[in-house]
Amino acid sequence: MEKTIEVKKLCKSYGSIKAAEDINISICRGEVFGLLGPNGAGKSTTIECILGTKKQDSGTVYVLGMNPQKERKKLFEKVGVQFQEANYQDKIKVFELCDVTASLYKEPLDYNILLKQFGLQDKSKNMVSDLSGGQKQRLFIVLALIPNPEVVFLDELTTGLDAKARRDVWKSLSDLKAKGLTILLTSHFMDEVETLCDKIMILKKGRGIFSGTVQEAVDTSPYEKFEDAYLWYTNEEEENESI
């Protein structure tokens, strides 16, 4: 299968702190890949190096066959990014923000269709500042999809959404996956990971401590449920009890 993201021996340190150490990731077209781990595990640093917004100390990264450090502008046309805490101008209407975003790309998707798909069509003339937290989160996903990307990065994509809205987002992303979109996501919701992800990597203190499928993560742990297996891998329960 065609590889869309290939990361080999990625390392990134900040002084004596190893934020990412010897990370290896391989993602094929149309796959959903979950990058998991507790806060401070190195997820953001790894993603920033993959996107080229930070330069790794060593190792190689290729996205759609391109080096994100050397071909950022070309890659920018084919990648969508949604961050958990996106900083957009509040005193702007939803459709205006979508319009500005679409103007940055050669072949953007029709944002009206995306707004409808994510339940925001009746909010297009609202100020971004007037949206609820969940509505903003869905808008950020729409903005990541406007470029008509081949790869999309989603950070905690359903934070702040109610159960129905979360499932609606999952359905939309599953449909996009079926059309060949590659998705790299982070999430603290294990049911979301189980529903969406073909493969996962669990990070702890900058190192990949597991890589494979959700089922493989369960099978190689002492537990039958993925959430229990995840906590076992990361030792979160023990560490929380010792605090």
Phi and psi restraints in degrees (value plus and minus 20) as a CYANA .aco file:
   2 GLU   PHI     -89.5   -49.5
   2 GLU   PSI     108.4   148.4
   3 LYS   PHI    -103.3   -63.3
   3 LYS   PSI     110.0   150.0
   4 THR   PHI    -121.6   -81.6
   4 THR   PSI     -50.5   -10.5
   5 ILE   PHI    -151.8  -111.8
   5 ILE   PSI     107.5   147.5
   6 GLU   PHI    -154.0  -114.0
   6 GLU   PSI      94.0   134.0
   7 VAL   PHI    -140.2  -100.2
   7 VAL   PSI     107.2   147.2
   8 LYS   PHI    -149.9  -109.9
   8 LYS   PSI     103.4   143.4
   9 LYS   PHI      32.3    72.3
   9 LYS   PSI      22.0    62.0
  10 LEU   PHI     -90.4   -50.4
  10 LEU   PSI     107.4   147.4
  11 CYS   PHI    -151.9  -111.9
  11 CYS   PSI     118.1   158.1
  12 LYS   PHI    -169.8  -129.8
  12 LYS   PSI     104.2   144.2
  13 SER   PHI    -142.3  -102.3
  13 SER   PSI     133.5   173.5
  14 TYR   PHI    -141.7  -101.7
  14 TYR   PSI      77.2   117.2
  15 GLY   PHI      46.1    86.1
  15 GLY   PSI    -143.7  -103.7
  16 SER   PHI    -109.0   -69.0
  16 SER   PSI     -24.2    15.8
  17 ILE   PHI    -111.0   -71.0
  17 ILE   PSI     101.5   141.5
  18 LYS   PHI    -110.3   -70.3
  18 LYS   PSI      79.3   119.3
  19 ALA   PHI     -96.6   -56.6
  19 ALA   PSI     -50.6   -10.6
  20 ALA   PHI    -165.4  -125.4
  20 ALA   PSI     106.6   146.6
  21 GLU   PHI    -152.7  -112.7
  21 GLU   PSI      91.5   131.5
  22 ASP   PHI      37.9    77.9
  22 ASP   PSI      29.5    69.5
  23 ILE   PHI    -105.4   -65.4
  23 ILE   PSI     110.3   150.3
  24 ASN   PHI    -145.7  -105.7
  24 ASN   PSI     100.5   140.5
  25 ILE   PHI    -154.7  -114.7
  25 ILE   PSI     116.4   156.4
  26 SER   PHI    -155.7  -115.7
  26 SER   PSI      99.3   139.3
  27 ILE   PHI    -146.5  -106.5
  27 ILE   PSI     109.1   149.1
  28 CYS   PHI    -112.6   -72.6
  28 CYS   PSI     140.0   180.0
  29 ARG   PHI     -77.5   -37.5
  29 ARG   PSI     113.7   153.7
  30 GLY   PHI      63.5   103.5
  30 GLY   PSI     -14.6    25.4
  31 GLU   PHI    -114.1   -74.1
  31 GLU   PSI     131.8   171.8
  32 VAL   PHI    -128.5   -88.5
  32 VAL   PSI     101.2   141.2
  33 PHE   PHI    -135.6   -95.6
  33 PHE   PSI     106.3   146.3
  34 GLY   PHI    -122.0   -82.0
  34 GLY   PSI     103.0   143.0
  35 LEU   PHI    -121.1   -81.1
  35 LEU   PSI      89.2   129.2
  36 LEU   PHI    -136.0   -96.0
  36 LEU   PSI     143.1   183.1
  37 GLY   PHI     131.9   171.9
  37 GLY   PSI     139.0   179.0
  38 PRO   PHI     -87.0   -47.0
  38 PRO   PSI     148.2   188.2
  39 ASN   PHI     -77.4   -37.4
  39 ASN   PSI     114.4   154.4
  40 GLY   PHI      65.8   105.8
  40 GLY   PSI     -11.9    28.1
  41 ALA   PHI     -98.2   -58.2
  41 ALA   PSI     -38.4     1.6
  42 GLY   PHI      94.3   134.3
  42 GLY   PSI     -10.7    29.3
  43 LYS   PHI     -82.7   -42.7
  43 LYS   PSI     -69.4   -29.4
  44 SER   PHI     -84.4   -44.4
  44 SER   PSI     -62.8   -22.8
  45 THR   PHI     -81.4   -41.4
  45 THR   PSI     -63.8   -23.8
  46 THR   PHI     -81.0   -41.0
  46 THR   PSI     -65.9   -25.9
  47 ILE   PHI     -85.0   -45.0
  47 ILE   PSI     -61.4   -21.4
  48 GLU   PHI     -83.1   -43.1
  48 GLU   PSI     -55.9   -15.9
  49 CYS   PHI     -90.3   -50.3
  49 CYS   PSI     -57.4   -17.4
  50 ILE   PHI     -84.6   -44.6
  50 ILE   PSI     -59.8   -19.8
  51 LEU   PHI     -95.8   -55.8
  51 LEU   PSI     -39.6     0.4
  52 GLY   PHI      69.7   109.7
  52 GLY   PSI     -14.0    26.0
  53 THR   PHI     -98.7   -58.7
  53 THR   PSI     -35.8     4.2
  54 LYS   PHI    -152.2  -112.2
  54 LYS   PSI     125.6   165.6
  55 LYS   PHI    -116.4   -76.4
  55 LYS   PSI     105.5   145.5
  56 GLN   PHI     -88.9   -48.9
  56 GLN   PSI     136.6   176.6
  57 ASP   PHI     -95.2   -55.2
  57 ASP   PSI     -55.9   -15.9
  58 SER   PHI    -178.2  -138.2
  58 SER   PSI     148.9   188.9
  59 GLY   PHI      76.4   116.4
  59 GLY   PSI     150.9   190.9
  60 THR   PHI    -142.9  -102.9
  60 THR   PSI     128.3   168.3
  61 VAL   PHI    -154.7  -114.7
  61 VAL   PSI     111.0   151.0
  62 TYR   PHI    -153.6  -113.6
  62 TYR   PSI     110.6   150.6
  63 VAL   PHI    -142.7  -102.7
  63 VAL   PSI     100.3   140.3
  64 LEU   PHI      34.6    74.6
  64 LEU   PSI      16.4    56.4
  65 GLY   PHI      57.0    97.0
  65 GLY   PSI     -15.6    24.4
  66 MET   PHI    -130.6   -90.6
  66 MET   PSI     126.7   166.7
  67 ASN   PHI    -102.3   -62.3
  67 ASN   PSI      93.5   133.5
  68 PRO   PHI     -83.5   -43.5
  68 PRO   PSI     -40.2    -0.2
  69 GLN   PHI     -96.6   -56.6
  69 GLN   PSI     -56.6   -16.6
  70 LYS   PHI    -118.2   -78.2
  70 LYS   PSI     -42.7    -2.7
  71 GLU   PHI    -146.0  -106.0
  71 GLU   PSI      19.7    59.7
  72 ARG   PHI     -80.6   -40.6
  72 ARG   PSI     -62.7   -22.7
  73 LYS   PHI     -84.8   -44.8
  73 LYS   PSI     -63.0   -23.0
  74 LYS   PHI     -86.6   -46.6
  74 LYS   PSI     -60.1   -20.1
  75 LEU   PHI     -88.7   -48.7
  75 LEU   PSI     -54.6   -14.6
  76 PHE   PHI     -74.0   -34.0
  76 PHE   PSI     -52.9   -12.9
  77 GLU   PHI     -89.4   -49.4
  77 GLU   PSI     -38.8     1.2
  78 LYS   PHI    -138.6   -98.6
  78 LYS   PSI     -11.4    28.6
  79 VAL   PHI    -146.7  -106.7
  79 VAL   PSI     117.6   157.6
  80 GLY   PHI    -134.1   -94.1
  80 GLY   PSI     122.0   162.0
  81 VAL   PHI    -153.6  -113.6
  81 VAL   PSI     110.9   150.9
  82 GLN   PHI    -144.9  -104.9
  82 GLN   PSI      99.7   139.7
  83 PHE   PHI    -124.1   -84.1
  83 PHE   PSI     132.3   172.3
  84 GLN   PHI     -79.6   -39.6
  84 GLN   PSI     -61.5   -21.5
  85 GLU   PHI    -136.0   -96.0
  85 GLU   PSI      50.8    90.8
  86 ALA   PHI     -93.6   -53.6
  86 ALA   PSI     115.7   155.7
  87 ASN   PHI    -123.0   -83.0
  87 ASN   PSI      76.8   116.8
  88 TYR   PHI    -135.3   -95.3
  88 TYR   PSI     133.7   173.7
  89 GLN   PHI     -80.8   -40.8
  89 GLN   PSI     105.5   145.5
  90 ASP   PHI     -93.6   -53.6
  90 ASP   PSI     -57.5   -17.5
  91 LYS   PHI    -103.8   -63.8
  91 LYS   PSI      36.0    76.0
  92 ILE   PHI    -166.0  -126.0
  92 ILE   PSI     125.4   165.4
  93 LYS   PHI    -101.3   -61.3
  93 LYS   PSI     137.5   177.5
  94 VAL   PHI     -76.7   -36.7
  94 VAL   PSI     -67.9   -27.9
  95 PHE   PHI     -86.9   -46.9
  95 PHE   PSI     -51.4   -11.4
  96 GLU   PHI     -87.4   -47.4
  96 GLU   PSI     -61.2   -21.2
  97 LEU   PHI     -85.6   -45.6
  97 LEU   PSI     -60.3   -20.3
  98 CYS   PHI     -84.0   -44.0
  98 CYS   PSI     -60.6   -20.6
  99 ASP   PHI     -84.8   -44.8
  99 ASP   PSI     -64.6   -24.6
 100 VAL   PHI     -82.4   -42.4
 100 VAL   PSI     -63.2   -23.2
 101 THR   PHI     -82.7   -42.7
 101 THR   PSI     -65.4   -25.4
 102 ALA   PHI     -81.9   -41.9
 102 ALA   PSI     -52.4   -12.4
 103 SER   PHI     -88.0   -48.0
 103 SER   PSI     -34.9     5.1
 104 LEU   PHI    -102.8   -62.8
 104 LEU   PSI     -29.6    10.4
 105 TYR   PHI    -142.4  -102.4
 105 TYR   PSI     133.9   173.9
 106 LYS   PHI     -93.8   -53.8
 106 LYS   PSI     -61.7   -21.7
 107 GLU   PHI    -152.4  -112.4
 107 GLU   PSI      46.4    86.4
 108 PRO   PHI     -92.5   -52.5
 108 PRO   PSI     137.1   177.1
 109 LEU   PHI     -96.0   -56.0
 109 LEU   PSI     140.6   180.6
 110 ASP   PHI     -91.9   -51.9
 110 ASP   PSI      89.2   129.2
 111 TYR   PHI     -87.4   -47.4
 111 TYR   PSI     -41.8    -1.8
 112 ASN   PHI     -84.5   -44.5
 112 ASN   PSI     -57.9   -17.9
 113 ILE   PHI     -86.8   -46.8
 113 ILE   PSI     -61.1   -21.1
 114 LEU   PHI     -86.5   -46.5
 114 LEU   PSI     -61.4   -21.4
 115 LEU   PHI     -80.4   -40.4
 115 LEU   PSI     -60.3   -20.3
 116 LYS   PHI     -86.6   -46.6
 116 LYS   PSI     -62.4   -22.4
 117 GLN   PHI     -80.6   -40.6
 117 GLN   PSI     -54.0   -14.0
 118 PHE   PHI    -124.3   -84.3
 118 PHE   PSI      -0.9    39.1
 119 GLY   PHI      49.7    89.7
 119 GLY   PSI      11.5    51.5
 120 LEU   PHI    -140.5  -100.5
 120 LEU   PSI      -9.6    30.4
 121 GLN   PHI     -82.7   -42.7
 121 GLN   PSI     -49.5    -9.5
 122 ASP   PHI    -105.1   -65.1
 122 ASP   PSI     -18.4    21.6
 123 LYS   PHI    -130.2   -90.2
 123 LYS   PSI     -12.8    27.2
 124 SER   PHI     -82.3   -42.3
 124 SER   PSI     -47.7    -7.7
 125 LYS   PHI    -119.7   -79.7
 125 LYS   PSI     -15.2    24.8
 126 ASN   PHI    -100.6   -60.6
 126 ASN   PSI     133.2   173.2
 127 MET   PHI     -89.1   -49.1
 127 MET   PSI     123.3   163.3
 128 VAL   PHI     -77.6   -37.6
 128 VAL   PSI     -56.1   -16.1
 129 SER   PHI     -86.4   -46.4
 129 SER   PSI     -39.6     0.4
 130 ASP   PHI    -108.9   -68.9
 130 ASP   PSI     -25.9    14.1
 131 LEU   PHI     -96.4   -56.4
 131 LEU   PSI     129.9   169.9
 132 SER   PHI     -92.1   -52.1
 132 SER   PSI     149.1   189.1
 133 GLY   PHI     -78.9   -38.9
 133 GLY   PSI     -62.2   -22.2
 134 GLY   PHI     -86.5   -46.5
 134 GLY   PSI     -58.4   -18.4
 135 GLN   PHI     -86.6   -46.6
 135 GLN   PSI     -59.9   -19.9
 136 LYS   PHI     -82.1   -42.1
 136 LYS   PSI     -61.1   -21.1
 137 GLN   PHI     -81.4   -41.4
 137 GLN   PSI     -62.3   -22.3
 138 ARG   PHI     -87.4   -47.4
 138 ARG   PSI     -55.5   -15.5
 139 LEU   PHI     -84.0   -44.0
 139 LEU   PSI     -60.1   -20.1
 140 PHE   PHI     -83.3   -43.3
 140 PHE   PSI     -54.4   -14.4
 141 ILE   PHI     -87.4   -47.4
 141 ILE   PSI     -62.6   -22.6
 142 VAL   PHI     -77.6   -37.6
 142 VAL   PSI     -66.2   -26.2
 143 LEU   PHI     -81.7   -41.7
 143 LEU   PSI     -54.3   -14.3
 144 ALA   PHI     -90.7   -50.7
 144 ALA   PSI     -44.5    -4.5
 145 LEU   PHI    -114.0   -74.0
 145 LEU   PSI     -36.8     3.2
 146 ILE   PHI     -75.8   -35.8
 146 ILE   PSI     -57.3   -17.3
 147 PRO   PHI     -84.6   -44.6
 147 PRO   PSI     -25.5    14.5
 148 ASN   PHI      39.3    79.3
 148 ASN   PSI      34.0    74.0
 149 PRO   PHI     -95.6   -55.6
 149 PRO   PSI     140.5   180.5
 150 GLU   PHI    -112.1   -72.1
 150 GLU   PSI     -44.3    -4.3
 151 VAL   PHI    -153.9  -113.9
 151 VAL   PSI     117.2   157.2
 152 VAL   PHI    -151.1  -111.1
 152 VAL   PSI     118.9   158.9
 153 PHE   PHI    -127.8   -87.8
 153 PHE   PSI     103.5   143.5
 154 LEU   PHI    -144.1  -104.1
 154 LEU   PSI     102.8   142.8
 155 ASP   PHI    -127.4   -87.4
 155 ASP   PSI      90.7   130.7
 156 GLU   PHI      30.7    70.7
 156 GLU   PSI      37.7    77.7
 157 LEU   PHI     -84.5   -44.5
 157 LEU   PSI     -46.2    -6.2
 158 THR   PHI    -134.0   -94.0
 158 THR   PSI      -0.6    39.4
 159 THR   PHI     -79.3   -39.3
 159 THR   PSI     109.2   149.2
 160 GLY   PHI      67.4   107.4
 160 GLY   PSI     -21.3    18.7
 161 LEU   PHI    -114.6   -74.6
 161 LEU   PSI     126.3   166.3
 162 ASP   PHI     -96.8   -56.8
 162 ASP   PSI     154.9   194.9
 163 ALA   PHI     -78.7   -38.7
 163 ALA   PSI     -63.9   -23.9
 164 LYS   PHI     -86.7   -46.7
 164 LYS   PSI     -63.9   -23.9
 165 ALA   PHI     -82.7   -42.7
 165 ALA   PSI     -58.9   -18.9
 166 ARG   PHI     -80.9   -40.9
 166 ARG   PSI     -65.9   -25.9
 167 ARG   PHI     -87.3   -47.3
 167 ARG   PSI     -54.1   -14.1
 168 ASP   PHI     -84.6   -44.6
 168 ASP   PSI     -61.0   -21.0
 169 VAL   PHI     -84.5   -44.5
 169 VAL   PSI     -63.2   -23.2
 170 TRP   PHI     -77.5   -37.5
 170 TRP   PSI     -64.2   -24.2
 171 LYS   PHI     -83.0   -43.0
 171 LYS   PSI     -63.6   -23.6
 172 SER   PHI     -82.3   -42.3
 172 SER   PSI     -62.3   -22.3
 173 LEU   PHI     -89.9   -49.9
 173 LEU   PSI     -55.5   -15.5
 174 SER   PHI     -83.8   -43.8
 174 SER   PSI     -58.0   -18.0
 175 ASP   PHI     -85.2   -45.2
 175 ASP   PSI     -62.0   -22.0
 176 LEU   PHI     -87.3   -47.3
 176 LEU   PSI     -58.4   -18.4
 177 LYS   PHI     -79.7   -39.7
 177 LYS   PSI     -63.0   -23.0
 178 ALA   PHI     -81.8   -41.8
 178 ALA   PSI     -43.8    -3.8
 179 LYS   PHI    -109.6   -69.6
 179 LYS   PSI     -17.4    22.6
 180 GLY   PHI      85.8   125.8
 180 GLY   PSI     -17.1    22.9
 181 LEU   PHI     -91.1   -51.1
 181 LEU   PSI     113.9   153.9
 182 THR   PHI    -115.3   -75.3
 182 THR   PSI     112.4   152.4
 183 ILE   PHI    -145.3  -105.3
 183 ILE   PSI     107.2   147.2
 184 LEU   PHI    -131.9   -91.9
 184 LEU   PSI     100.0   140.0
 185 LEU   PHI    -149.9  -109.9
 185 LEU   PSI     135.9   175.9
 186 THR   PHI    -134.5   -94.5
 186 THR   PSI     127.4   167.4
 187 SER   PHI    -181.4  -141.4
 187 SER   PSI     127.2   167.2
 188 HIS   PHI    -123.4   -83.4
 188 HIS   PSI     -18.5    21.5
 189 PHE   PHI    -116.2   -76.2
 189 PHE   PSI      89.9   129.9
 190 MET   PHI     -89.6   -49.6
 190 MET   PSI     -49.7    -9.7
 191 ASP   PHI     -86.6   -46.6
 191 ASP   PSI     -54.2   -14.2
 192 GLU   PHI     -85.5   -45.5
 192 GLU   PSI     -64.4   -24.4
 193 VAL   PHI     -82.5   -42.5
 193 VAL   PSI     -64.2   -24.2
 194 GLU   PHI     -82.1   -42.1
 194 GLU   PSI     -58.2   -18.2
 195 THR   PHI     -93.7   -53.7
 195 THR   PSI     -60.4   -20.4
 196 LEU   PHI    -120.5   -80.5
 196 LEU   PSI     -54.1   -14.1
 197 CYS   PHI    -106.6   -66.6
 197 CYS   PSI     110.6   150.6
 198 ASP   PHI     -98.5   -58.5
 198 ASP   PSI     -59.4   -19.4
 199 LYS   PHI    -159.7  -119.7
 199 LYS   PSI     137.7   177.7
 200 ILE   PHI    -158.4  -118.4
 200 ILE   PSI     139.5   179.5
 201 MET   PHI    -151.6  -111.6
 201 MET   PSI     112.3   152.3
 202 ILE   PHI    -123.8   -83.8
 202 ILE   PSI     104.5   144.5
 203 LEU   PHI    -123.0   -83.0
 203 LEU   PSI     127.0   167.0
 204 LYS   PHI    -168.2  -128.2
 204 LYS   PSI     100.4   140.4
 205 LYS   PHI      32.6    72.6
 205 LYS   PSI      22.8    62.8
 206 GLY   PHI      65.2   105.2
 206 GLY   PSI     -23.2    16.8
 207 ARG   PHI    -135.3   -95.3
 207 ARG   PSI     126.5   166.5
 208 GLY   PHI    -100.6   -60.6
 208 GLY   PSI      94.8   134.8
 209 ILE   PHI    -121.1   -81.1
 209 ILE   PSI     -30.9     9.1
 210 PHE   PHI    -174.3  -134.3
 210 PHE   PSI     122.8   162.8
 211 SER   PHI    -165.1  -125.1
 211 SER   PSI     108.0   148.0
 212 GLY   PHI     137.9   177.9
 212 GLY   PSI    -175.0  -135.0
 213 THR   PHI    -109.6   -69.6
 213 THR   PSI     145.0   185.0
 214 VAL   PHI     -78.4   -38.4
 214 VAL   PSI     -63.9   -23.9
 215 GLN   PHI     -82.9   -42.9
 215 GLN   PSI     -59.3   -19.3
 216 GLU   PHI     -85.1   -45.1
 216 GLU   PSI     -54.4   -14.4
 217 ALA   PHI     -84.7   -44.7
 217 ALA   PSI     -60.2   -20.2
 218 VAL   PHI     -88.3   -48.3
 218 VAL   PSI     -65.8   -25.8
 219 ASP   PHI     -82.8   -42.8
 219 ASP   PSI     -50.8   -10.8
 220 THR   PHI    -115.6   -75.6
 220 THR   PSI      -8.5    31.5
 221 SER   PHI    -135.2   -95.2
 221 SER   PSI     151.6   191.6
 222 PRO   PHI    -102.0   -62.0
 222 PRO   PSI     -14.3    25.7
 223 TYR   PHI    -136.5   -96.5
 223 TYR   PSI     145.3   185.3
 224 GLU   PHI    -123.4   -83.4
 224 GLU   PSI     -37.8     2.2
 225 LYS   PHI    -127.7   -87.7
 225 LYS   PSI     122.4   162.4
 226 PHE   PHI     -83.8   -43.8
 226 PHE   PSI     -60.5   -20.5
 227 GLU   PHI     -80.0   -40.0
 227 GLU   PSI     -61.6   -21.6
 228 ASP   PHI     -85.3   -45.3
 228 ASP   PSI     -60.6   -20.6
 229 ALA   PHI     -83.4   -43.4
 229 ALA   PSI     -63.0   -23.0
 230 TYR   PHI     -80.3   -40.3
 230 TYR   PSI     -65.6   -25.6
 231 LEU   PHI     -84.8   -44.8
 231 LEU   PSI     -53.2   -13.2
 232 TRP   PHI     -86.5   -46.5
 232 TRP   PSI     -64.2   -24.2
 233 TYR   PHI     -81.4   -41.4
 233 TYR   PSI     -61.6   -21.6
 234 THR   PHI    -113.5   -73.5
 234 THR   PSI     -27.7    12.3
 235 ASN   PHI      37.8    77.8
 235 ASN   PSI       7.6    47.6
 236 GLU   PHI     -83.7   -43.7
 236 GLU   PSI     -58.8   -18.8
 237 GLU   PHI     -82.6   -42.6
 237 GLU   PSI     -66.2   -26.2
 238 GLU   PHI     -83.3   -43.3
 238 GLU   PSI     -62.2   -22.2
 239 GLU   PHI     -88.7   -48.7
 239 GLU   PSI     -57.3   -17.3
 240 ASN   PHI     -86.3   -46.3
 240 ASN   PSI     -56.8   -16.8
 241 GLU   PHI     -89.3   -49.3
 241 GLU   PSI     -48.0    -8.0
 242 SER   PHI    -106.3   -66.3
 242 SER   PSI     -28.6    11.4
